[in-house]
Amino acid sequence: MKEKKSKRGSNSTQTNSQDAAKHIDSEEQFLLNLIKDASKRLREEFEYSDEQLYEAFVKGKEEALLIPVSIFSTELAPSEALIKYLKETHDLNYHEISSLINRNERGVWASYQRAIKKLSSKFEISETIFVPVSIFADNKLSILECLISYLKDIKQMKNSKIAILLNKNPSNIWTIYNRNKTKKGAIDE
């Protein structure tokens, strides 16, 4: 008899945990729907951009840092442009930048030194397309590969539009994106 009671107790415990999991799933779904509805309303009634919505819903300084795509259309290398922008616009030190983009601190310092030799003035931001700094944290990919992947996969942009934004040839965009897909495929396997 004691065994049956313990089995019943464990079954009721399993049922309770399953009910709790269903409750959590339904609560999670409710919250996701709430955010989706709020986002839709902010877009339609108040003309919020994707970037503004991102800033409104994401917490934490690191997550909310948005990078203007126009900085990558200068004569600087993509890593130089990103590091120069973070250092000068957001007043971050080399350690903070290296942590944000998951790169070596000495490399960040060297990139910044090269950047200020090539372009001593601050960036002039000319458009409203922004990307979150968190997309550059994959150190298995180059800064440019991370950027193009985000613009194609998340923003659903065409190669020709990306090429215009970055002041590059559309065939180079295609090559970089496909190299990125090859790298990701090798990493996943």
N, CA and C atoms as an extended XYZ file, in Angstrom:
567
Properties=species:S:1:pos:R:3:atomname:S:1:resname:S:1:resid:I:1 pbc="F F F"
N         0.805       -1.201        0.000 N   MET     1
C         0.000        0.000        0.000 CA  MET     1
C         0.845        1.261        0.000 C   MET     1
N         1.929        1.206        0.758 N   LYS     2
C         2.776        2.388        0.815 CA  LYS     2
C         3.345        2.713       -0.555 C   LYS     2
N         3.665        1.672       -1.324 N   GLU     3
C         4.206        1.923       -2.658 CA  GLU     3
C         3.200        2.633       -3.546 C   GLU     3
N         1.921        2.231       -3.440 N   LYS     4
C         0.910        2.880       -4.263 CA  LYS     4
C         0.775        4.351       -3.909 C   LYS     4
N         0.852        4.635       -2.621 N   LYS     5
C         0.740        6.035       -2.208 CA  LYS     5
C         1.901        6.847       -2.770 C   LYS     5
N         3.107        6.298       -2.707 N   SER     6
C         4.244        7.050       -3.224 CA  SER     6
C         4.149        7.212       -4.734 C   SER     6
N         3.634        6.170       -5.411 N   LYS     7
C         3.454        6.307       -6.856 CA  LYS     7
C         2.417        7.371       -7.170 C   LYS     7
N         1.319        7.348       -6.409 N   ARG     8
C         0.293        8.368       -6.618 CA  ARG     8
C         0.855        9.755       -6.342 C   ARG     8
N         1.650        9.846       -5.297 N   GLY     9
C         2.258       11.131       -4.961 CA  GLY     9
C         3.158       11.608       -6.074 C   GLY     9
N         3.952       10.718       -6.664 N   SER    10
C         4.847       11.127       -7.742 CA  SER    10
C         4.059       11.448       -9.000 C   SER    10
N         2.971       10.706       -9.237 N   ASN    11
C         2.135       11.016      -10.402 CA  ASN    11
C         1.485       12.379      -10.249 C   ASN    11
N         1.001       12.663       -9.032 N   SER    12
C         0.386       13.976       -8.842 CA  SER    12
C         1.430       15.080       -8.937 C   SER    12
N         2.654       14.792       -8.506 N   THR    13
C         3.734       15.772       -8.640 CA  THR    13
C         4.039       16.021      -10.110 C   THR    13
N         4.079       14.920      -10.901 N   GLN    14
C         4.320       15.074      -12.336 CA  GLN    14
C         3.191       15.860      -12.984 C   GLN    14
N         1.947       15.568      -12.618 N   THR    15
C         0.805       16.282      -13.170 CA  THR    15
C         0.867       17.751      -12.795 C   THR    15
N         1.218       18.036      -11.533 N   ASN    16
C         1.329       19.427      -11.104 CA  ASN    16
C         2.419       20.163      -11.872 C   ASN    16
N         3.568       19.503      -12.099 N   SER    17
C         4.646       20.159      -12.845 CA  SER    17
C         4.264       20.342      -14.308 C   SER    17
N         3.508       19.394      -14.876 N   GLN    18
C         3.043       19.560      -16.252 CA  GLN    18
C         2.050       20.711      -16.355 C   GLN    18
N         1.143       20.791      -15.345 N   ASP    19
C         0.197       21.910      -15.320 CA  ASP    19
C         0.942       23.238      -15.188 C   ASP    19
N         1.961       23.261      -14.348 N   ALA    20
C         2.757       24.475      -14.177 CA  ALA    20
C         3.454       24.845      -15.479 C   ALA    20
N         3.983       23.830      -16.193 N   ALA    21
C         4.649       24.093      -17.474 CA  ALA    21
C         3.651       24.638      -18.489 C   ALA    21
N         2.425       24.078      -18.512 N   LYS    22
C         1.405       24.585      -19.429 CA  LYS    22
C         1.045       26.021      -19.067 C   LYS    22
N         0.942       26.295      -17.750 N   HIS    23
C         0.627       27.647      -17.287 CA  HIS    23
C         1.725       28.627      -17.694 C   HIS    23
N         2.979       28.190      -17.536 N   ILE    24
C         4.096       29.048      -17.934 CA  ILE    24
C         4.062       29.286      -19.430 C   ILE    24
N         3.811       28.232      -20.207 N   ASP    25
C         3.743       28.390      -21.654 CA  ASP    25
C         2.616       29.332      -22.051 C   ASP    25
N         1.442       29.203      -21.413 N   SER    26
C         0.326       30.086      -21.759 CA  SER    26
C         0.613       31.518      -21.303 C   SER    26
N         1.262       31.669      -20.147 N   GLU    27
C         1.619       33.009      -19.681 CA  GLU    27
C         2.645       33.634      -20.629 C   GLU    27
N         3.616       32.828      -21.041 N   GLU    28
C         4.632       33.315      -21.966 CA  GLU    28
C         3.986       33.733      -23.284 C   GLU    28
N         3.066       32.914      -23.778 N   GLN    29
C         2.379       33.220      -25.035 CA  GLN    29
C         1.551       34.500      -24.896 C   GLN    29
N         0.893       34.651      -23.759 N   PHE    30
C         0.111       35.866      -23.493 CA  PHE    30
C         1.010       37.104      -23.563 C   PHE    30
N         2.169       37.038      -22.901 N   LEU    31
C         3.082       38.179      -22.882 CA  LEU    31
C         3.631       38.481      -24.273 C   LEU    31
N         3.955       37.432      -25.028 N   LEU    32
C         4.445       37.634      -26.393 CA  LEU    32
C         3.382       38.293      -27.262 C   LEU    32
N         2.129       37.839      -27.107 N   ASN    33
C         1.031       38.453      -27.865 CA  ASN    33
C         0.824       39.906      -27.463 C   ASN    33
N         0.977       40.187      -26.185 N   LEU    34
C         0.844       41.552      -25.688 CA  LEU    34
C         1.902       42.462      -26.315 C   LEU    34
N         3.136       41.988      -26.350 N   ILE    35
C         4.226       42.764      -26.959 CA  ILE    35
C         3.971       42.948      -28.446 C   ILE    35
N         3.523       41.893      -29.108 N   LYS    36
C         3.248       41.965      -30.543 CA  LYS    36
C         2.150       42.990      -30.833 C   LYS    36
N         1.089       42.963      -30.033 N   ASP    37
C        -0.002       43.923      -30.222 CA  ASP    37
C         0.467       45.354      -29.941 C   ASP    37
N         1.246       45.529      -28.880 N   ALA    38
C         1.759       46.860      -28.553 CA  ALA    38
C         2.676       47.364      -29.662 C   ALA    38
N         3.523       46.495      -30.187 N   SER    39
C         4.426       46.881      -31.275 CA  SER    39
C         3.647       47.302      -32.509 C   SER    39
N         2.623       46.523      -32.832 N   LYS    40
C         1.802       46.835      -34.014 CA  LYS    40
C         1.129       48.201      -33.849 C   LYS    40
N         0.592       48.441      -32.669 N   ARG    41
C        -0.081       49.717      -32.414 CA  ARG    41
C         0.911       50.883      -32.459 C   ARG    41
N         2.082       50.710      -31.871 N   LEU    42
C         3.098       51.763      -31.908 CA  LEU    42
C         3.531       52.065      -33.335 C   LEU    42
N         3.642       51.018      -34.164 N   ARG    43
C         4.017       51.221      -35.572 CA  ARG    43
C         2.929       51.979      -36.323 C   ARG    43
N         1.685       51.490      -36.190 N   GLU    44
C         0.596       52.039      -36.993 CA  GLU    44
C         0.126       53.414      -36.518 C   GLU    44
N        -0.075       53.570      -35.215 N   GLU    45
C        -0.643       54.813      -34.709 CA  GLU    45
C         0.394       55.885      -34.430 C   GLU    45
N         1.605       55.482      -34.050 N   PHE    46
C         2.612       56.457      -33.656 CA  PHE    46
C         3.839       56.445      -34.559 C   PHE    46
N         3.786       55.639      -35.628 N   GLU    47
C         4.833       55.560      -36.650 CA  GLU    47
C         6.215       55.259      -36.077 C   GLU    47
N         6.276       54.331      -35.126 N   TYR    48
C         7.555       53.904      -34.573 CA  TYR    48
C         8.307       53.083      -35.622 C   TYR    48
N         9.616       53.276      -35.687 N   SER    49
C        10.452       52.455      -36.557 CA  SER    49
C        10.857       51.190      -35.799 C   SER    49
N        11.428       50.228      -36.503 N   ASP    50
C        11.918       49.005      -35.850 CA  ASP    50
C        12.959       49.349      -34.792 C   ASP    50
N        13.810       50.318      -35.094 N   GLU    51
C        14.854       50.712      -34.161 CA  GLU    51
C        14.266       51.304      -32.876 C   GLU    51
N        13.234       52.130      -33.020 N   GLN    52
C        12.603       52.714      -31.846 CA  GLN    52
C        11.922       51.643      -30.991 C   GLN    52
N        11.295       50.677      -31.652 N   LEU    53
C        10.674       49.573      -30.916 CA  LEU    53
C        11.726       48.755      -30.187 C   LEU    53
N        12.826       48.510      -30.859 N   TYR    54
C        13.910       47.747      -30.242 CA  TYR    54
C        14.394       48.446      -28.980 C   TYR    54
N        14.627       49.747      -29.083 N   GLU    55
C        15.086       50.504      -27.920 CA  GLU    55
C        14.054       50.498      -26.795 C   GLU    55
N        12.768       50.548      -27.164 N   ALA    56
C        11.712       50.597      -26.154 CA  ALA    56
C        11.586       49.287      -25.385 C   ALA    56
N        11.821       48.162      -26.040 N   PHE    57
C        11.576       46.871      -25.405 CA  PHE    57
C        12.819       46.180      -24.861 C   PHE    57
N        13.988       46.602      -25.276 N   VAL    58
C        15.212       45.922      -24.845 CA  VAL    58
C        15.801       46.659      -23.654 C   VAL    58
N        16.215       45.893      -22.660 N   LYS    59
C        16.799       46.498      -21.458 CA  LYS    59
C        18.303       46.305      -21.476 C   LYS    59
N        19.005       47.189      -20.798 N   GLY    60
C        20.455       47.069      -20.676 CA  GLY    60
C        21.168       47.929      -21.692 C   GLY    60
N        22.186       48.622      -21.246 N   LYS    61
C        22.943       49.532      -22.108 CA  LYS    61
C        23.543       48.800      -23.305 C   LYS    61
N        24.148       47.627      -23.046 N   GLU    62
C        24.815       46.904      -24.121 CA  GLU    62
C        23.833       46.466      -25.192 C   GLU    62
N        22.667       45.967      -24.760 N   GLU    63
C        21.696       45.471      -25.721 CA  GLU    63
C        21.056       46.594      -26.520 C   GLU    63
N        20.881       47.749      -25.902 N   ALA    64
C        20.166       48.837      -26.558 CA  ALA    64
C        21.065       49.701      -27.435 C   ALA    64
N        22.357       49.479      -27.425 N   LEU    65
C        23.254       50.263      -28.273 CA  LEU    65
C        22.964       49.954      -29.737 C   LEU    65
N        22.619       50.975      -30.470 N   LEU    66
C        22.336       50.805      -31.893 CA  LEU    66
C        23.420       51.500      -32.709 C   LEU    66
N        23.816       50.838      -33.774 N   ILE    67
C        24.902       51.324      -34.631 CA  ILE    67
C        24.303       51.760      -35.970 C   ILE    67
N        24.562       52.998      -36.409 N   PRO    68
C        24.055       53.432      -37.719 CA  PRO    68
C        24.837       52.751      -38.844 C   PRO    68
N        24.126       52.254      -39.818 N   VAL    69
C        24.764       51.533      -40.926 CA  VAL    69
C        25.649       52.457      -41.749 C   VAL    69
N        25.356       53.745      -41.767 N   SER    70
C        26.124       54.683      -42.601 CA  SER    70
C        27.600       54.753      -42.224 C   SER    70
N        27.970       54.391      -40.998 N   ILE    71
C        29.392       54.454      -40.621 CA  ILE    71
C        30.224       53.454      -41.403 C   ILE    71
N        29.592       52.423      -41.947 N   PHE    72
C        30.320       51.387      -42.680 CA  PHE    72
C        30.536       51.749      -44.152 C   PHE    72
N        30.047       52.911      -44.575 N   SER    73
C        30.221       53.311      -45.977 CA  SER    73
C        31.403       54.254      -46.162 C   SER    73
N        32.202       54.446      -45.139 N   THR    74
C        33.381       55.317      -45.218 CA  THR    74
C        34.576       54.528      -45.732 C   THR    74
N        35.737       55.205      -45.780 N   GLU    75
C        36.955       54.537      -46.239 CA  GLU    75
C        37.555       53.608      -45.179 C   GLU    75
N        36.970       53.613      -43.984 N   LEU    76
C        37.473       52.750      -42.908 CA  LEU    76
C        37.050       51.299      -43.111 C   LEU    76
N        37.865       50.394      -42.595 N   ALA    77
C        37.467       48.987      -42.560 CA  ALA    77
C        36.278       48.863      -41.606 C   ALA    77
N        35.413       47.876      -41.802 N   PRO    78
C        34.234       47.749      -40.935 CA  PRO    78
C        34.570       47.701      -39.439 C   PRO    78
N        35.598       46.969      -39.056 N   SER    79
C        35.953       46.902      -37.637 CA  SER    79
C        36.450       48.253      -37.136 C   SER    79
N        37.209       48.972      -37.964 N   GLU    80
C        37.691       50.296      -37.589 CA  GLU    80
C        36.525       51.268      -37.396 C   GLU    80
N        35.563       51.213      -38.312 N   ALA    81
C        34.404       52.101      -38.228 CA  ALA    81
C        33.589       51.823      -36.965 C   ALA    81
N        33.343       50.557      -36.698 N   LEU    82
C        32.546       50.181      -35.523 CA  LEU    82
C        33.233       50.617      -34.228 C   LEU    82
N        34.513       50.336      -34.125 N   ILE    83
C        35.257       50.668      -32.910 CA  ILE    83
C        35.373       52.174      -32.731 C   ILE    83
N        35.650       52.888      -33.798 N   LYS    84
C        35.739       54.358      -33.730 CA  LYS    84
C        34.395       54.941      -33.295 C   LYS    84
N        33.317       54.448      -33.842 N   TYR    85
C        31.989       54.946      -33.478 CA  TYR    85
C        31.693       54.684      -31.995 C   TYR    85
N        31.943       53.467      -31.533 N   LEU    86
C        31.671       53.128      -30.129 CA  LEU    86
C        32.532       53.952      -29.177 C   LEU    86
N        33.790       54.142      -29.540 N   LYS    87
C        34.714       54.877      -28.675 CA  LYS    87
C        34.359       56.360      -28.609 C   LYS    87
N        34.095       56.959      -29.745 N   GLU    88
C        33.902       58.402      -29.791 CA  GLU    88
C        32.468       58.844      -29.511 C   GLU    88
N        31.504       58.080      -29.942 N   THR    89
C        30.108       58.479      -29.767 CA  THR    89
C        29.553       58.041      -28.413 C   THR    89
N        29.918       56.848      -27.993 N   HIS    90
C        29.381       56.315      -26.734 CA  HIS    90
C        30.394       56.355      -25.601 C   HIS    90
N        31.580       56.878      -25.881 N   ASP    91
C        32.616       57.071      -24.865 CA  ASP    91
C        32.937       55.774      -24.107 C   ASP    91
N        33.057       54.679      -24.849 N   LEU    92
C        33.398       53.392      -24.250 CA  LEU    92
C        34.913       53.205      -24.279 C   LEU    92
N        35.445       52.504      -23.292 N   ASN    93
C        36.878       52.220      -23.313 CA  ASN    93
C        37.135       50.932      -24.105 C   ASN    93
N        38.401       50.605      -24.335 N   TYR    94
C        38.759       49.450      -25.164 CA  TYR    94
C        38.230       48.145      -24.577 C   TYR    94
N        38.278       48.019      -23.273 N   HIS    95
C        37.793       46.797      -22.628 CA  HIS    95
C        36.284       46.630      -22.840 C   HIS    95
N        35.531       47.705      -22.667 N   GLU    96
C        34.078       47.641      -22.862 CA  GLU    96
C        33.741       47.296      -24.313 C   GLU    96
N        34.467       47.897      -25.248 N   ILE    97
C        34.228       47.612      -26.665 CA  ILE    97
C        34.564       46.160      -26.971 C   ILE    97
N        35.701       45.690      -26.480 N   SER    98
C        36.092       44.296      -26.757 CA  SER    98
C        35.079       43.322      -26.161 C   SER    98
N        34.511       43.644      -25.021 N   SER    99
C        33.483       42.790      -24.421 CA  SER    99
C        32.200       42.797      -25.244 C   SER    99
N        31.814       43.969      -25.719 N   LEU   100
C        30.584       44.096      -26.505 CA  LEU   100
C        30.643       43.316      -27.811 C   LEU   100
N        31.776       43.418      -28.500 N   ILE   101
C        31.871       42.795      -29.824 CA  ILE   101
C        32.666       41.491      -29.809 C   ILE   101
N        33.033       41.045      -28.606 N   ASN   102
C        33.706       39.752      -28.429 CA  ASN   102
C        34.985       39.649      -29.273 C   ASN   102
N        35.804       40.683      -29.192 N   ARG   103
C        37.086       40.713      -29.907 CA  ARG   103
C        38.196       41.004      -28.906 C   ARG   103
N        39.419       40.743      -29.320 N   ASN   104
C        40.593       40.958      -28.483 CA  ASN   104
C        40.788       42.449      -28.197 C   ASN   104
N        41.085       42.769      -26.945 N   GLU   105
C        41.237       44.169      -26.544 CA  GLU   105
C        42.397       44.854      -27.268 C   GLU   105
N        43.493       44.140      -27.464 N   ARG   106
C        44.631       44.732      -28.189 CA  ARG   106
C        44.272       44.995      -29.644 C   ARG   106
N        43.486       44.098      -30.232 N   GLY   107
C        43.020       44.297      -31.604 CA  GLY   107
C        42.101       45.500      -31.718 C   GLY   107
N        41.269       45.684      -30.704 N   VAL   108
C        40.372       46.845      -30.668 CA  VAL   108
C        41.210       48.130      -30.613 C   VAL   108
N        42.225       48.137      -29.754 N   TRP   109
C        43.099       49.305      -29.641 CA  TRP   109
C        43.772       49.590      -30.986 C   TRP   109
N        44.312       48.561      -31.622 N   ALA   110
C        45.018       48.736      -32.907 CA  ALA   110
C        44.059       49.238      -33.989 C   ALA   110
N        42.844       48.700      -34.024 N   SER   111
C        41.858       49.152      -35.012 CA  SER   111
C        41.515       50.618      -34.813 C   SER   111
N        41.387       51.032      -33.573 N   TYR   112
C        41.067       52.437      -33.295 CA  TYR   112
C        42.219       53.342      -33.727 C   TYR   112
N        43.456       52.926      -33.474 N   GLN   113
C        44.611       53.731      -33.874 CA  GLN   113
C        44.661       53.898      -35.398 C   GLN   113
N        44.381       52.814      -36.133 N   ARG   114
C        44.337       52.907      -37.597 CA  ARG   114
C        43.203       53.812      -38.049 C   ARG   114
N        42.059       53.700      -37.375 N   ALA   115
C        40.872       54.479      -37.760 CA  ALA   115
C        41.102       55.973      -37.610 C   ALA   115
N        41.705       56.389      -36.509 N   ILE   116
C        41.887       57.839      -36.308 CA  ILE   116
C        42.945       58.417      -37.245 C   ILE   116
N        43.855       57.569      -37.737 N   LYS   117
C        44.823       58.046      -38.733 CA  LYS   117
C        44.123       58.267      -40.077 C   LYS   117
N        43.178       57.388      -40.405 N   LYS   118
C        42.465       57.494      -41.678 CA  LYS   118
C        41.378       58.566      -41.646 C   LYS   118
N        40.688       58.677      -40.507 N   LEU   119
C        39.558       59.594      -40.393 CA  LEU   119
C        39.575       60.230      -39.008 C   LEU   119
N        40.063       61.469      -38.971 N   SER   120
C        40.222       62.125      -37.663 CA  SER   120
C        38.924       62.752      -37.155 C   SER   120
N        38.019       63.105      -38.056 N   SER   121
C        36.766       63.745      -37.629 CA  SER   121
C        35.752       62.696      -37.162 C   SER   121
N        34.738       63.173      -36.432 N   LYS   122
C        33.673       62.277      -35.972 CA  LYS   122
C        32.764       61.922      -37.149 C   LYS   122
N        32.029       60.834      -36.975 N   PHE   123
C        31.097       60.401      -38.013 CA  PHE   123
C        29.926       61.360      -38.135 C   PHE   123
N        29.476       61.546      -39.379 N   GLU   124
C        28.244       62.277      -39.632 CA  GLU   124
C        27.194       61.237      -39.982 C   GLU   124
N        26.199       61.097      -39.132 N   ILE   125
C        25.165       60.091      -39.328 CA  ILE   125
C        24.148       60.634      -40.321 C   ILE   125
N        23.961       59.892      -41.435 N   SER   126
C        23.143       60.433      -42.513 CA  SER   126
C        21.818       59.717      -42.744 C   SER   126
N        21.574       58.589      -42.102 N   GLU   127
C        20.313       57.888      -42.343 CA  GLU   127
C        19.804       57.263      -41.055 C   GLU   127
N        18.669       56.640      -41.148 N   THR   128
C        18.038       56.138      -39.930 CA  THR   128
C        18.035       54.614      -39.820 C   THR   128
N        18.850       53.929      -40.567 N   ILE   129
C        18.926       52.472      -40.435 CA  ILE   129
C        19.991       52.149      -39.400 C   ILE   129
N        19.566       51.438      -38.370 N   PHE   130
C        20.452       51.087      -37.268 CA  PHE   130
C        20.428       49.582      -37.059 C   PHE   130
N        21.517       49.058      -36.511 N   VAL   131
C        21.601       47.644      -36.151 CA  VAL   131
C        22.072       47.556      -34.698 C   VAL   131
N        21.627       46.545      -33.967 N   PRO   132
C        22.078       46.397      -32.579 CA  PRO   132
C        23.539       45.962      -32.526 C   PRO   132
N        24.276       46.462      -31.572 N   VAL   133
C        25.693       46.124      -31.442 CA  VAL   133
C        25.872       44.631      -31.163 C   VAL   133
N        24.877       44.007      -30.587 N   SER   134
C        24.975       42.585      -30.225 CA  SER   134
C        25.177       41.669      -31.436 C   SER   134
N        24.843       42.132      -32.640 N   ILE   135
C        25.024       41.272      -33.815 CA  ILE   135
C        26.493       41.039      -34.139 C   ILE   135
N        27.374       41.883      -33.622 N   PHE   136
C        28.802       41.776      -33.925 CA  PHE   136
C        29.550       40.883      -32.939 C   PHE   136
N        28.851       40.240      -32.021 N   ALA   137
C        29.487       39.454      -30.958 CA  ALA   137
C        29.989       38.086      -31.423 C   ALA   137
N        29.599       37.642      -32.603 N   ASP   138
C        30.062       36.342      -33.105 CA  ASP   138
C        31.469       36.506      -33.679 C   ASP   138
N        32.482       36.132      -32.897 N   ASN   139
C        33.863       36.365      -33.340 CA  ASN   139
C        34.351       35.352      -34.372 C   ASN   139
N        33.506       34.402      -34.733 N   LYS   140
C        33.866       33.478      -35.818 CA  LYS   140
C        33.609       34.115      -37.181 C   LYS   140
N        32.863       35.221      -37.165 N   LEU   141
C        32.546       35.945      -38.395 CA  LEU   141
C        33.175       37.336      -38.338 C   LEU   141
N        33.460       37.891      -39.503 N   SER   142
C        33.994       39.248      -39.547 CA  SER   142
C        32.873       40.237      -39.234 C   SER   142
N        33.246       41.462      -38.951 N   ILE   143
C        32.270       42.515      -38.677 CA  ILE   143
C        31.347       42.693      -39.883 C   ILE   143
N        31.928       42.702      -41.072 N   LEU   144
C        31.135       42.878      -42.287 CA  LEU   144
C        30.204       41.692      -42.520 C   LEU   144
N        30.666       40.481      -42.257 N   GLU   145
C        29.805       39.300      -42.403 CA  GLU   145
C        28.626       39.364      -41.438 C   GLU   145
N        28.877       39.780      -40.213 N   CYS   146
C        27.795       39.924      -39.224 CA  CYS   146
C        26.772       40.947      -39.701 C   CYS   146
N        27.253       42.073      -40.195 N   LEU   147
C        26.374       43.149      -40.641 CA  LEU   147
C        25.524       42.717      -41.836 C   LEU   147
N        26.156       42.153      -42.843 N   ILE   148
C        25.425       41.743      -44.046 CA  ILE   148
C        24.425       40.644      -43.716 C   ILE   148
N        24.815       39.709      -42.887 N   SER   149
C        23.905       38.644      -42.477 CA  SER   149
C        22.665       39.223      -41.799 C   SER   149
N        22.858       40.189      -40.908 N   TYR   150
C        21.731       40.816      -40.217 CA  TYR   150
C        20.827       41.560      -41.209 C   TYR   150
N        21.429       42.327      -42.100 N   LEU   151
C        20.640       43.107      -43.055 CA  LEU   151
C        19.845       42.205      -44.000 C   LEU   151
N        20.427       41.082      -44.402 N   LYS   152
C        19.720       40.168      -45.302 CA  LYS   152
C        18.704       39.310      -44.553 C   LYS   152
N        19.108       38.708      -43.452 N   ASP   153
C        18.240       37.749      -42.766 CA  ASP   153
C        17.173       38.412      -41.904 C   ASP   153
N        17.509       39.450      -41.198 N   ILE   154
C        16.566       40.085      -40.278 CA  ILE   154
C        15.823       41.233      -40.947 C   ILE   154
N        16.549       42.111      -41.610 N   LYS   155
C        15.923       43.273      -42.257 CA  LYS   155
C        15.351       42.934      -43.639 C   LYS   155
N        15.664       41.746      -44.146 N   GLN   156
C        15.151       41.272      -45.445 CA  GLN   156
C        15.502       42.227      -46.596 C   GLN   156
N        16.735       42.732      -46.582 N   MET   157
C        17.171       43.659      -47.631 CA  MET   157
C        17.795       42.888      -48.783 C   MET   157
N        17.707       43.464      -49.960 N   LYS   158
C        18.328       42.876      -51.147 CA  LYS   158
C        19.785       43.303      -51.228 C   LYS   158
N        20.561       42.510      -51.967 N   ASN   159
C        21.987       42.795      -52.128 CA  ASN   159
C        22.222       44.203      -52.680 C   ASN   159
N        21.387       44.614      -53.638 N   SER   160
C        21.576       45.927      -54.254 CA  SER   160
C        21.372       47.055      -53.245 C   SER   160
N        20.391       46.928      -52.368 N   LYS   161
C        20.133       47.950      -51.339 CA  LYS   161
C        21.272       47.977      -50.317 C   LYS   161
N        21.745       46.788      -49.914 N   ILE   162
C        22.862       46.705      -48.967 CA  ILE   162
C        24.113       47.328      -49.589 C   ILE   162
N        24.336       47.032      -50.864 N   ALA   163
C        25.509       47.568      -51.561 CA  ALA   163
C        25.487       49.089      -51.584 C   ALA   163
N        24.319       49.668      -51.801 N   ILE   164
C        24.202       51.130      -51.809 CA  ILE   164
C        24.488       51.682      -50.410 C   ILE   164
N        23.910       51.047      -49.387 N   LEU   165
C        24.123       51.501      -48.003 CA  LEU   165
C        25.587       51.460      -47.598 C   LEU   165
N        26.290       50.397      -48.016 N   LEU   166
C        27.665       50.188      -47.587 CA  LEU   166
C        28.696       50.704      -48.588 C   LEU   166
N        28.219       51.261      -49.710 N   ASN   167
C        29.109       51.766      -50.743 CA  ASN   167
C        30.028       50.661      -51.270 C   ASN   167
N        29.397       49.524      -51.594 N   LYS   168
C        30.131       48.360      -52.084 CA  LYS   168
C        29.455       47.818      -53.331 C   LYS   168
N        30.120       46.904      -54.006 N   ASN   169
C        29.583       46.257      -55.194 CA  ASN   169
C        28.587       45.165      -54.771 C   ASN   169
N        27.406       45.063      -55.435 N   PRO   170
C        26.429       44.024      -55.070 CA  PRO   170
C        26.983       42.596      -55.143 C   PRO   170
N        27.890       42.344      -56.076 N   SER   171
C        28.462       40.993      -56.168 CA  SER   171
C        29.344       40.685      -54.946 C   SER   171
N        29.978       41.720      -54.385 N   ASN   172
C        30.753       41.522      -53.151 CA  ASN   172
C        29.830       41.170      -51.986 C   ASN   172
N        28.663       41.793      -51.947 N   ILE   173
C        27.682       41.502      -50.897 CA  ILE   173
C        27.266       40.035      -51.001 C   ILE   173
N        26.972       39.583      -52.223 N   TRP   174
C        26.578       38.189      -52.439 CA  TRP   174
C        27.686       37.249      -51.974 C   TRP   174
N        28.933       37.537      -52.336 N   THR   175
C        30.066       36.692      -51.965 CA  THR   175
C        30.234       36.616      -50.449 C   THR   175
N        30.177       37.755      -49.796 N   ILE   176
C        30.352       37.802      -48.342 CA  ILE   176
C        29.225       37.054      -47.644 C   ILE   176
N        27.998       37.241      -48.104 N   TYR   177
C        26.854       36.562      -47.491 CA  TYR   177
C        26.963       35.044      -47.649 C   TYR   177
N        27.349       34.594      -48.837 N   ASN   178
C        27.472       33.145      -49.064 CA  ASN   178
C        28.646       32.549      -48.299 C   ASN   178
N        29.724       33.295      -48.143 N   ARG   179
C        30.845       32.829      -47.319 CA  ARG   179
C        30.380       32.684      -45.869 C   ARG   179
N        29.569       33.632      -45.423 N   ASN   180
C        29.016       33.590      -44.073 CA  ASN   180
C        28.145       32.344      -43.890 C   ASN   180
N        27.288       32.052      -44.862 N   LYS   181
C        26.425       30.863      -44.771 CA  LYS   181
C        27.261       29.588      -44.732 C   LYS   181
N        28.343       29.559      -45.495 N   THR   182
C        29.236       28.399      -45.487 CA  THR   182
C        29.881       28.228      -44.123 C   THR   182
N        30.349       29.326      -43.548 N   LYS   183
C        30.954       29.263      -42.207 CA  LYS   183
C        29.952       28.785      -41.180 C   LYS   183
N        28.719       29.329      -41.227 N   LYS   184
C        27.694       28.926      -40.260 CA  LYS   184
C        27.353       27.459      -40.422 C   LYS   184
N        27.307       26.973      -41.655 N   GLY   185
C        27.027       25.559      -41.894 CA  GLY   185
C        28.112       24.673      -41.327 C   GLY   185
N        29.365       25.093      -41.449 N   ALA   186
C        30.483       24.319      -40.906 CA  ALA   186
C        30.469       24.348      -39.383 C   ALA   186
N        30.067       25.464      -38.801 N   ILE   187
C        30.013       25.578      -37.342 CA  ILE   187
C        28.895       24.709      -36.787 C   ILE   187
N        27.734       24.684      -37.458 N   ASP   188
C        26.586       23.918      -36.977 CA  ASP   188
C        26.804       22.410      -37.043 C   ASP   188
N        27.653       21.967      -37.961 N   GLU   189
C        27.862       20.514      -38.130 CA  GLU   189
C        28.775       19.929      -37.119 C   GLU   189
